[in-house]
Amino acid sequence: MLDSGAAPKFNRPSMPRVTLAHVAERAGVSTATASLILSGREEYIKQFRPDTVEKVRRSAKRLGYRANLFAAGLPTKAPAFFVLVIRDFGGRQDIHDWHLWAFEGNLLAGAVRLAASEGLYPIVATINPDAPDAGVASAKRIVTGGVMGAIVRAQNPPLEKWLREQLHLGYRIVVVFPDQISNWPQNAIIADNLLIGTSAGRLLAASQCKRWGLVRYKQRTTREPHQLRIRGIEDTARQAGASFEVICLPPPPQKPTDRDLARLAKRDFDGLFALDSVLSVNTLQACRRVGLKPGEDISLVGVNCSQWHGPAMPSITSIDVSWSEVGRTAMQQLIQLSHDHQYLFESILIKPQIAPGATCPVPEEMLSDKTGSA
């Protein structure tokens, strides 16, 4: 007997989700062909025979396939959504989390502000770079889900490879700061990493430093952006007649060991360059632990660390790239591609700027030049 106060419950039969692969199989075409025909883009559709187009459309209709949930209710054919894929740090709880998230937040803010002026709205997804396969499948679904394009902060080899494949299929994709820079002659926004290293070297040379130390991660493959920064400062060290030596610190969340600190103390450096933001902060803290005062006993130049401030710690002189500017630039390219009905552009180098701090003086002429470039 039913309780008079309770509504009867009915179990709905579960319906299998119709995918693009189902449509393609029924029509007897490849998934890529079905995707292009169902994109609604005339420049793609005209590449196929009318009977092929009709077969794909008929297959999609009979199966009840819906290509894009977001565009389905819009009054125009132009999607009002774009995808923004940023990094997730996997719930790490350490002192650097807020600092790393600040970068992603600035990137998002730069893109979203410009998008809002164009009536575009973001669909945000996150991918943990420390778990290569996590989130990749969901990112793939939304990038190919009928949006006007995607901005992807890709530091994930499987995802980068897949994104390059999608470019050849005509998807509008802008990649921000890829790890494998040489793989992205097109459709990437890239920091001028060579100039970052050169600018750091020019600051150390201007401070009359002659014994330079490069701080990098130990037991970790050197990423291509870091390789370019190393090349930049090595070239500048040779030009300045300075000695150049590498010192390694552990990657986060590990802390420098007593042995690491002992190596730093006995090297007798008078200038240090740390390759990225986390290394910059770790180097500052390591110097203080061995009794060195950056800005007084030793010069320290970091990268992308001007936002970092620690209690009783000096601000770090930094070579910074504006992540907000990068977000705006990526969005500008995506909008331009859409307006021009194009899918490719030459990759763009973003010049860094010198952010003065207390750990290394910045000559006036280098401040006016912004990057210290010749």
C-alpha positions in Angstrom: 0.0 0.0 0.0 1.3 3.4 -1.0 1.9 6.0 1.7 -0.6 8.8 0.8 2.1 11.5 1.5 4.7 10.0 -0.9 4.7 10.3 -4.6 5.1 7.0 -6.5 8.6 6.4 -7.9 9.2 5.2 -11.5 12.4 4.0 -12.8 13.2 5.4 -16.2 15.0 3.1 -18.6 18.6 4.3 -19.1 19.2 5.5 -22.6 22.7 5.0 -24.1 24.4 8.3 -25.1 24.6 8.7 -28.8 28.1 9.7 -29.8 29.7 11.1 -33.0 31.2 7.7 -33.5 27.7 6.1 -33.6 26.6 8.6 -36.2 29.7 8.0 -38.3 29.4 4.2 -38.2 25.7 4.3 -39.3 26.6 6.7 -42.1 29.6 4.6 -43.2 32.1 7.5 -42.9 35.0 8.4 -40.6 34.4 10.2 -37.3 36.4 13.2 -38.6 34.1 13.4 -41.7 31.0 13.3 -39.5 32.4 15.9 -37.2 33.2 18.3 -40.1 29.8 17.9 -41.7 27.9 18.3 -38.5 29.9 21.4 -37.5 27.6 23.5 -39.7 30.5 25.3 -41.2 29.9 25.8 -44.9 33.7 25.8 -45.7 33.9 22.2 -44.5 30.6 20.9 -45.8 31.3 22.0 -49.4 34.4 19.6 -49.4 32.1 16.6 -49.4 29.7 15.1 -51.9 26.0 16.1 -51.4 25.0 12.4 -50.9 27.7 12.0 -48.1 26.4 15.1 -46.4 22.9 13.9 -46.6 23.9 10.4 -45.2 25.6 11.9 -42.2 22.7 14.3 -41.4 20.1 11.6 -41.8 22.1 9.3 -39.5 22.4 12.0 -36.9 18.7 12.8 -37.1 17.6 9.1 -36.8 19.9 8.5 -33.8 18.9 11.7 -32.1 22.4 13.0 -32.0 22.9 16.5 -30.6 26.3 18.0 -31.5 26.4 20.8 -29.0 24.4 21.3 -25.8 25.5 24.9 -25.5 24.7 26.0 -29.1 21.4 24.1 -29.3 19.3 26.9 -27.6 21.1 29.9 -29.1 19.2 32.0 -31.7 22.3 32.3 -33.9 24.6 29.8 -35.5 27.7 31.4 -34.0 28.5 29.8 -30.6 28.7 32.2 -27.7 31.0 29.9 -25.7 34.7 29.3 -25.7 36.7 26.7 -23.7 39.4 27.8 -21.3 41.6 24.9 -20.0 43.8 25.9 -17.1 46.1 23.9 -14.7 44.8 22.2 -11.6 47.4 21.4 -8.9 45.8 18.3 -7.6 44.9 19.6 -4.2 48.5 20.2 -3.1 48.6 22.0 0.1 51.9 23.9 0.4 53.1 27.5 0.5 53.4 27.8 -3.3 49.8 26.9 -4.1 48.4 30.4 -3.9 51.3 31.7 -6.0 50.7 29.2 -8.8 46.9 29.7 -8.8 47.5 33.5 -9.1 49.0 32.9 -12.5 46.1 30.8 -13.7 43.7 33.4 -12.3 45.4 36.3 -14.1 45.3 34.3 -17.3 41.6 33.6 -16.9 40.9 37.2 -16.0 42.7 38.6 -19.1 40.8 36.3 -21.4 37.4 36.7 -19.8 37.5 40.5 -19.7 38.0 40.8 -23.4 35.6 37.9 -24.1 32.8 39.7 -22.2 33.1 42.7 -24.5 32.4 40.4 -27.5 29.5 38.6 -25.8 31.5 35.4 -25.3 31.4 33.2 -22.2 34.0 30.7 -20.9 33.6 27.1 -20.2 36.4 26.4 -17.7 38.1 23.0 -17.3 41.2 22.1 -15.3 43.9 19.5 -15.8 46.4 18.4 -13.2 49.8 18.4 -14.9 51.1 15.9 -12.4 48.6 13.3 -13.5 49.0 13.1 -17.3 45.7 11.3 -18.1 43.5 13.0 -15.5 40.9 15.3 -17.1 42.2 14.9 -20.6 39.1 13.0 -21.8 36.7 15.7 -20.5 38.9 18.5 -22.0 38.6 16.7 -25.4 34.9 16.5 -25.2 34.3 20.2 -24.6 37.0 21.4 -27.0 35.2 19.5 -29.8 31.7 20.2 -28.5 30.7 23.0 -30.9 32.2 26.0 -29.1 33.7 28.9 -31.1 37.3 27.9 -30.0 39.5 27.0 -27.1 42.4 28.5 -25.1 44.4 25.8 -23.5 47.2 26.0 -20.9 48.7 22.7 -22.0 51.5 21.2 -20.0 50.5 17.7 -20.7 52.1 15.7 -23.6 49.1 13.5 -24.5 46.8 16.6 -24.6 49.3 18.7 -26.6 49.6 15.9 -29.2 45.8 15.6 -29.5 45.5 19.4 -29.8 47.9 19.5 -32.8 45.7 16.8 -34.4 42.6 18.9 -33.9 44.3 21.9 -35.6 44.6 19.9 -38.8 40.8 19.2 -38.6 40.1 22.9 -38.5 39.4 23.5 -34.8 40.2 26.9 -33.4 42.7 26.4 -30.6 45.2 28.8 -28.9 47.8 27.1 -26.7 49.4 29.0 -23.9 52.9 28.3 -22.7 53.4 24.8 -24.2 56.2 22.7 -22.8 57.4 21.6 -26.2 57.8 25.0 -27.8 59.4 23.6 -31.0 56.2 21.7 -31.7 54.2 24.9 -31.9 55.3 27.2 -34.7 51.6 28.0 -35.0 48.7 28.8 -32.7 50.7 29.3 -29.5 51.4 32.2 -27.1 54.9 31.7 -25.8 57.1 33.7 -23.4 60.4 34.9 -24.9 62.4 32.6 -22.7 65.7 33.4 -24.4 65.2 37.0 -23.5 64.2 36.1 -19.9 67.6 34.5 -19.5 69.5 37.3 -21.3 67.7 40.0 -19.2 68.6 38.2 -15.9 72.2 38.0 -17.1 72.3 41.7 -17.9 71.0 42.5 -14.4 73.8 40.4 -12.8 76.4 42.0 -15.1 75.2 45.5 -14.3 75.6 44.6 -10.6 79.3 43.7 -11.3 78.7 40.1 -10.4 81.5 37.8 -11.7 80.6 34.4 -10.1 77.2 33.4 -11.3 75.1 30.5 -10.2 72.1 29.1 -12.1 69.5 27.5 -9.8 67.6 24.6 -11.5 65.7 21.6 -10.3 67.6 18.4 -9.6 66.4 15.0 -10.8 64.0 16.5 -13.3 64.2 16.7 -17.1 64.9 20.3 -18.1 61.8 21.6 -19.9 62.3 23.4 -23.2 61.4 26.9 -21.8 64.0 26.4 -19.1 66.6 25.3 -21.7 66.1 28.6 -23.6 66.5 30.6 -20.3 69.7 28.7 -19.6 71.0 29.5 -23.0 70.2 33.1 -22.6 72.1 33.5 -19.4 75.0 31.4 -20.5 75.5 33.6 -23.5 75.4 36.7 -21.4 77.8 35.2 -18.8 80.4 34.6 -21.6 79.9 38.2 -22.9 80.4 39.6 -19.4 83.4 37.4 -18.6 81.7 35.8 -15.6 82.1 32.3 -14.4 78.9 30.2 -14.6 78.0 27.2 -12.5 74.7 25.2 -11.9 73.3 24.5 -8.5 70.3 22.2 -8.0 67.5 22.3 -5.6 64.7 19.7 -5.2 61.3 20.2 -6.8 58.3 21.1 -4.6 57.0 20.0 -2.3 60.4 18.8 -1.2 62.6 21.2 0.8 66.3 21.8 0.3 68.4 19.4 2.4 71.3 20.3 4.6 73.6 19.0 1.8 71.9 21.3 -0.7 72.4 24.3 1.6 76.0 23.4 2.2 76.7 23.4 -1.6 75.1 26.8 -1.9 77.1 28.2 1.0 80.6 27.0 -0.2 80.3 28.0 -3.9 81.0 31.7 -3.1 78.6 33.0 -5.7 78.0 36.7 -6.0 75.0 36.4 -8.3 72.2 33.9 -8.7 69.5 33.3 -11.3 66.6 31.0 -10.5 64.7 29.5 -13.5 61.1 29.9 -12.3 58.9 31.3 -9.7 59.0 28.4 -7.2 62.8 28.1 -7.5 63.1 31.9 -7.0 61.3 31.7 -3.7 63.2 28.5 -2.6 66.5 30.1 -3.5 65.7 33.2 -1.5 64.8 31.1 1.5 67.9 28.9 1.1 70.2 31.9 1.0 68.7 33.2 4.2 69.1 29.8 5.9 72.9 29.8 5.1 73.3 33.4 6.3 73.3 35.1 2.9 71.3 38.3 2.5 70.2 38.7 -1.1 70.5 42.3 -2.2 73.4 42.8 0.2 75.8 39.8 0.2 74.6 38.3 -3.1 72.4 39.4 -6.0 69.4 37.3 -6.9 67.2 37.5 -10.0 64.1 35.3 -10.3 61.3 34.7 -12.8 57.6 35.5 -12.4 57.9 36.1 -8.7 57.1 39.8 -8.2 53.7 38.8 -6.7 55.4 36.8 -4.0 55.8 38.5 -0.6 56.9 36.7 2.5 57.1 37.9 6.1 60.5 39.5 6.9 61.7 38.6 3.4 62.9 41.0 0.7 60.9 41.3 -2.6 62.7 39.5 -5.4 63.9 41.3 -8.5 62.1 39.4 -11.2 61.8 38.9 -14.9 58.1 38.7 -15.3 55.6 37.9 -18.1 52.1 39.4 -17.6 49.8 36.5 -17.5 46.8 38.9 -17.9 48.4 40.2 -21.1 48.8 36.6 -22.3 45.1 35.9 -21.6 44.1 39.0 -23.5 46.4 38.1 -26.4 45.1 34.5 -26.6 41.5 35.8 -26.6 42.3 38.4 -29.3 43.7 35.7 -31.5 40.7 33.4 -31.0 38.3 36.2 -31.8 40.3 37.2 -34.9 40.4 33.6 -36.1 36.6 33.4 -35.8 36.0 36.8 -37.6 38.3 35.8 -40.4 37.0 32.2 -40.7 40.6 31.0 -40.2 42.2 28.4 -37.9 45.9 29.1 -37.9 48.2 32.0 -37.0 51.9 32.3 -36.4 52.9 31.8 -32.8 53.4 34.9 -30.8 56.3 35.7 -28.5 55.5 37.7 -25.4 58.3 40.0 -24.1 59.1 39.9 -20.4 59.4 42.9 -18.2 61.8 43.7 -15.3 60.0 43.9 -12.0 62.4 45.7 -9.6 62.8 44.2 -6.2 65.2 44.3 -3.2 67.5 41.4 -4.2 69.2 43.0 -7.2 69.4 46.6 -8.2 68.0 47.6 -11.6 69.8 50.4 -13.6 67.5 53.2 -14.7 68.2 52.6 -18.4 67.1 48.9 -18.0 63.9 50.0 -16.4 63.1 52.3 -19.2 63.9 49.5 -21.7 61.6 47.2 -19.7 63.5 44.0 -20.5 67.1 45.1 -20.6 67.4 43.9 -24.2 70.0 45.5 -26.4 
